[in-house]
Amino acid sequence: MGVNHLASTVATHLELDGQIDIDIHRFGVAILLLHLLEERFRILLSE
């Protein structure tokens, strides 16, 4: 999916900048939660 690719791309850039893996993990989890919320709202709006 595009969101997963975006998250992994950003995570790669953060790693190159020397960020901590935990920060990358938190960012990835935040992206995933936002994506799930977006899907849930899209389903609610379509009903």
Sine and cosine of phi, psi and omega as CSV:
sin_phi,cos_phi,sin_psi,cos_psi,sin_omega,cos_omega
0.00,0.00,0.38,-0.93,-0.01,-1.00
-0.90,0.44,-0.61,0.79,-0.03,-1.00
-0.91,0.42,-0.68,0.74,0.01,-1.00
-0.90,0.45,-0.66,0.75,0.02,-1.00
-0.90,0.45,-0.69,0.73,0.01,-1.00
-0.88,0.48,-0.72,0.70,-0.01,-1.00
-0.88,0.47,-0.68,0.73,-0.02,-1.00
-0.94,0.35,-0.57,0.82,0.03,-1.00
-0.91,0.41,-0.72,0.69,0.02,-1.00
-0.90,0.44,-0.66,0.75,0.01,-1.00
-0.87,0.49,-0.63,0.78,0.02,-1.00
-0.89,0.45,-0.69,0.72,0.02,-1.00
-0.89,0.45,-0.63,0.78,0.03,-1.00
-0.90,0.43,-0.63,0.77,0.03,-1.00
-0.89,0.45,-0.66,0.76,0.01,-1.00
-0.90,0.43,-0.49,0.87,0.03,-1.00
-0.99,0.12,-0.02,1.00,0.05,-1.00
0.99,0.11,0.39,0.92,0.02,-1.00
-0.95,0.31,0.31,-0.95,-0.01,-1.00
-0.98,0.18,0.61,-0.79,-0.02,-1.00
-0.83,0.56,-0.59,0.81,-0.01,-1.00
-0.88,0.47,-0.63,0.77,0.02,-1.00
-0.89,0.45,-0.65,0.76,0.02,-1.00
-0.91,0.42,-0.66,0.75,0.00,-1.00
-0.89,0.45,-0.71,0.71,0.02,-1.00
-0.88,0.48,-0.67,0.74,0.01,-1.00
-0.88,0.47,-0.68,0.73,0.01,-1.00
-0.90,0.45,-0.65,0.76,0.03,-1.00
-0.91,0.42,-0.66,0.75,0.02,-1.00
-0.88,0.47,-0.68,0.73,0.03,-1.00
-0.89,0.47,-0.68,0.73,-0.01,-1.00
-0.89,0.45,-0.70,0.71,0.01,-1.00
-0.89,0.45,-0.67,0.74,0.03,-1.00
-0.89,0.46,-0.64,0.77,0.01,-1.00
-0.90,0.43,-0.67,0.74,0.02,-1.00
-0.91,0.41,-0.65,0.76,0.04,-1.00
-0.89,0.45,-0.66,0.75,0.01,-1.00
-0.87,0.49,-0.69,0.72,0.02,-1.00
-0.89,0.46,-0.68,0.73,-0.02,-1.00
-0.89,0.46,-0.71,0.71,0.01,-1.00
-0.91,0.42,-0.62,0.79,0.00,-1.00
-0.89,0.46,-0.66,0.75,0.02,-1.00
-0.91,0.42,-0.70,0.71,0.00,-1.00
-0.88,0.47,-0.67,0.74,-0.03,-1.00
-0.94,0.35,-0.47,0.88,-0.05,-1.00
-0.99,0.16,-0.26,0.97,-0.03,-1.00
-0.98,0.20,0.00,0.00,0.00,0.00
